[in-house]
């Protein structure tokens, strides 16, 4: 009778195979004192990632998100700061990431409450309720969520609202905020299911948000309502603009730019046709704000839009999976620079479609593309501005190979004019995806 159990006979067979396999013996020696990635490192491939680009945009020094998951805010703010710095002739400038994170956290708390009330008639083990409770309020986000915050609350320079310990080390803050919100969820669901009046529920909601606001102010400081914008340009000339508000600053230095930028994705899965737009239910940060919306493009069209924007001298926000085939100290991502299959005998090849469907890969980090090296019009490698400080890579700038880009880049924010013939497709009514769809994964 056949059995699926692991028997002693099978164990002895596999032990003999291991003992007689030269590769396994070499791998045992290598891995006993070496990290797998280091032992599988392919120097010739890595050395081919030279730091030269045929299209390269001069950019400001890198920023540092420190021990927080605010990469999407840092990357988005870095896109905007390049526009502002060029206009004002600045050699150093940052927008306040803490200001953006404060309002994102506050609005996200309200979005959580709204989601809890909308699903209050379901059991807590319902998949959507579980998603809401598990997701809670955290540091991650996407481009459209950044745009919602700027549209509602504006922007301020970093020196008008600087970092605090909690803004740069957000784990404990997030933990206690989410614990409080889950305590509140218990009460809100009970009120809803007891048919409490709208006035009673609204009063409770406002009381919760009052406490959340105070807690966030304790962590970040209270965001400025008015400030003076002081700066010294490259010619060492001092300037000051007095009495600005976050909204007036954004109007002056961002204008309608965010309305011209759209999110494109590359999701080669059977449930998402190319040339169609998609949104994700229960994903967002501002109640009443614009929904997250993605236009799905094949990789050739995706890269063409990115390259057109780079060739126009404009950097590009993008999201990818940086957990695959990276070397942080040298500052690169390249699937050809590691051969773990040769080292271990494991078959590790998986298509991008299967990686998404089988929950192996999804976007988890946002950065800025600032250059590309083109050979005969085709990209070979890409230059990346990260937000992990300047200690690794080329003073905090990184490289990714084009083959890695194909496999692990999922999203970019580009101006409509660089979409070419795909621009009209963005205006379609989006198809709603489930909250747990991989295209709803947040960069953090």
N, C-alpha and C positions, 0 to 999 in steps of 0.2 A: 504494500500500500504506500502510495506517495504521501509525503508529508512536507509541510512548509516550515517545519521546525529546523533550527540549526542543530545539527547532530555532531557528535564527537568525531565521526568519520569525516564529515565535511571540514571540521576545524583542522584535522590532521592534513587533509588534502590542501587546504589553503596555506597552512604553515609551510608545507613542502614547497609550494609554488613561490612563496615569499623568500624562503631560504635560498632558492635556486635562481632567483631573478636578480641580475646584476644591477639593474636600475633601482630596484627597491633597496639594495644594500648601499648604493651610492647616496640615495635619498636619505636613508637612515643616518649616515655619517654627516651629511650636509645639514639636516634639520635638527640634529641633536643640540647644536649651539647657534643656529642661525634662523632668523625669521624666514618664513616661506617666500615672501616677496623678494627678499635679498638674495636667497639662494637661487631663485628663478630669474634673476635679473639678466637681461640680454644687453650687454654694453654696446655692441655695434649699432643696434636699433636706437638705443637711447642717445648715443652720440650723434645720430643723424638729425636730432631735433635742435638744429642750430638756431640761435636767436637772431634771425634775419627775416624780414618780411617785406614783400613788394608793396603792400599797402599797410602803412603804419601811421596811427594818429597820435601825435604828442599829447600826453595826458599828465595830470597832476600826480603827486606822490600818493601811494596807496593809503587806505584807511585801515582801521582795526576794530572789528566787532567784539573782540575779546571773548569772554566766556558767555556768549549769548547767541541766539539763533536768528539774529536780525539781518542776515546776509541779503535778503531781498530788498530791505529798506536801504541798506548801505549801497548796494549795487544801483538801485533806482536813484538814490540821492546823488551818486557819483555821475550818473548820466546827466542829471540836471546841472550839477556844479560845473561841468565842463562848458556848458552854454553860458552860464553866468560869468565864469572866470574869463572866458574869451571876450565877452562883452566889456568887462571891466578891466581887462589887462592885468589879471592876477596870476601870480606864480604859486600861490598856496591858498586854498579855500576849502572849507567843508560846510555843508548844511547840517543842521542839527538832526541826527538820527534819533536822539532821545525824544525830541519833540514829536516826531512821527510815531515812535513806538508808544509814547504815552497815549496819544489819541487812538492809535490802533487798539491798544489794550482796553481802553475805556469803551470804545465802540464795540469791540469784540465781546465784552461782557454783556452789553445790551443785545447783541446778536444771539448770544447764548440764551439769554432769557426769552427772547422771541421764539427761538427754536424749541425750548422747553415747553412753552405755552402752546405752541402749534401741535405738539405731539403728546400733550398731556393725557389724552384719552387712550393711549397705548401702554402696554406693559413695559417695564424698564428693560426687559430682555428683547424687546422688539429691535430689529437690526438698526433702524434709523435712530431710535432713542439711544441705543448703545453707542452709536457713532457720535451723537451729540455729546453724550456724557464722557466718552473716552477722549474726544478731541479737546473739549473745553476751550480754554484761552491759553495760547502759547505764543512763541516768538515768530513762527513761520508765516509765510504769505506768498502771494503772487502779484504780478504787475498790476492787475486791475484793482486789487485791494489797496495798493500804494496810491493809485490815482484817486480812489475814493477819499482817502484821508486828505490828500492835498486839495482836492476840490472843496472839501468841507471846512478844513481847518488851516489851509495855507502852509507856509514854510517859514522857518527862521534860520539865520546863520548859526553855526555851532556855538560861537562865543556869546550868543544871546540865550542859549539854553544848553549847557554843557553836560557831559557825562557825570553820573554818580556811580557809587559802588554797585547799587542794585541794577542800574541800566546796563552795566557792563558784566554783571554776574547775576543773571536773571532766574536761575533755577529755583532758588528758595522763594522768591517773589511769586513766580508762577505757581509753585506748589500751594502756597497759602491762599492765593487768589482763587485757584480752582477748588480747593477744599471749601472755601466760603461759598462759592457759587453752587457747589453740589448741596450744601446745607440749604441754600436758598431754593434750589430746584425741588427739594422735598416739599417745602412749604408751598411753592407756587403750583406744583402739580396737585397738591391737596386742595388748594383754593379753587383751582379750575374744575376739579372733579366734584367738588361740593357745590358747584354752580354759584360761586361768589360773584358779586356784581362786578362790572367792569371798573367801577370807581375803586372798589376795594383792591382789586388786582393791580390797578394803576398806582395806587398809593403804596402798595408793597413794592412794586417795581421801582418807584422813585426812591423809596427808602434804601433799597439795595444799592442802587446806583450812587446814591449820596455817599454811602460807606466805601464803595469801590473808588470813587473819585478821591476821597480823603486818603485811602490807602495808597493809591498811585501817586498822589502828591507827596506823601511821606517818602516814597521810593525814588521819585524823579525830581521832586520840587514841583511847584505849580507852574504850568506853562505861561509864558509871558503874553500879556494882552497887547503890549506896546513895547517898542524897543528902538534904539538908535543903531543904525547900521554903519559901523566904522571899518575902514580897510585902507591898506597902503598898496598901491599898484606896483607894477614892475619898474616904473620910473621913480619909485620911492616918493610918490606924491600921496599925501594923506587926504582921505575923503570921509565925510560923514553925512548920512541922511537921517534926519531926526524924525521921531514920532511915527515910525512905521508900525503897522499891524501885520500879523502873519498873513492875513488876506491881501493887504495892499502890496506886501513884498512879493507874494506869489503872482499877483496880477501883473506887476511890473516886470518880473524877471522870468516868469514861466508863461504867462498869458494863456492862450488856448492850446498850447503845445500838446498837453495830455489828450486832448480830443483827437489829435492826429495820429496817435500811437495805438497800435492794436497788437493783440497777442496772437502769435502763430505757434502751432505745435506740430510735431511730427509723431504721430501715433499710428504705426502701420498694423493696426489690429482690424479684424474683420467687422467689428461692430462700429467702426468709425470710417466712413467714406472720406476720401480726399475731396477738397473743395466744398466741404460742409462746415458749419459752425456748431459749436457745442458749449453748453454751460453745465454746471454741476449743482444739483440740488443741495441746499443746506450749507453751501460754501460761500463765505463772504465775511465782511467785517462791519459794514455800515448798513443798518436797517434803513431802507429807503434809498440806498445808494445803487449804483449800477451793478448788474450781475457780472460775475466773471464770464468772459466770453472768449473762446478760442476758435481760430480758423485752422483746420487741419490741412497740411500740405505735404506732398511727397518731399523727400529730402532734397532732391535737386532744386525744386522751387523754393523750399525753405532756405537753403544756402544761397540761392541767387538773390533773394530779398536782403539777406544779411550783408552779402558782399556789395550790393548796390548802395546800401546805406554807408558802409565803411568807405567805399570809393568816393562818396559825397563828403567825407571828412567827419562823419558822425559815429560815435560809439554805439554799441548795441547791448542792452540788457538781455541776459539769457539764463536759462535754468537747465541743469544737467545732474547726472548721478556721479558725484565725485568719489564715491566709494569703490570705484572699479579701476584698477590698473593705474594707480597714481604713485608718484614719488614726491613727497612733500618737500624734502630738503632741497632737492634739485629743482623742484617746481615744474613738474610736467605730468600729463596724463597721456598714456599711449598703450594701447592693447598689444602692440608688437614688441614692447620692451620687457615683457615678462613671459616666460614659457613654463607655466606651472604644470601643464599637461605633460611636457617632456620630463619634468622633475618627478612627478608623482604617478604618472600613468592614468590619471583621471581624465575622462572626456569632459571638457568644460565649455565647449562651444554651445551657444544658445542664440537663436535669432532675436532681434529686437522685439518682434511680435510676441514670441513666446516669453521673453523676459518680462514683458508687461503683463501678459495674461497669467503667468505663473508666479507673479509677485516677487520676481527676482530683482527687478530694477524699476526705478521711477525717479523723477526729479527730487533732489534733496538739497540742492545748493544753488544759489544765484550769484552770478558774477557779471563782468562787463567785457565784451569782446572789443579790443582796441586795434586789432590788426590781423592781416591774413597774408600768407605767402602763396602767390599764384604762379603755377607753372603751366604755360599754354592755356591760360584762362581757368585752370582747375585748382582748387585749394589743396595745399599740401600740409600746412600747419597753421594754427591760429594763435594769436597773442591775446592773453587774458589778464585783466586787472582783477585781482582778488581782494578780499577784505580781511585777511588774516595777518596783517602787519607786514613789515618789510624784512623780516629775518630769514625767510626762505625764498627760493626761486631767484629771480633777478630783481632784488629789492621789492619783493612782493608781487611781481608780475610773473605769470606762468605761461606755459605753452601746452597746447593739446594737438595731437596728430589728427589728420582728417579722418582716418579710419575710426579713431576713438569718437570723434565728433558724430560720425554717422550712427554709431551704436548707442551713445549715452547722452546726447543732447536732445532735449525734449521740447523746449519752449524758448521763444525769443519775443521781444517787444520791438516792433519796427514801425516806422512811419508809413502811412498808407501809400504814399507816392512811390515807395520802393517795392510795393507788391506787384507792380506791373499789371498783367491781365487778371491776377487773382484778387485785386482790390474790390471788385464788385461783389465777389462771393462773400466778403465779410458782412455785408449788409443783410444777409439772410437771417430769418428768425432761427435762433439756436435750438438744437436738439438737447433736451435735458438728460444728463447722465446721472447715475446713482452717486450718492455722496462718497462712496468708497472707490469710485473709479480711479485708476492710476493718474489720470490727467487732473484730478483734484488734489494730488499730493502737493504739500506746501514746502517751499524752499526754506530750510532752517539750519 
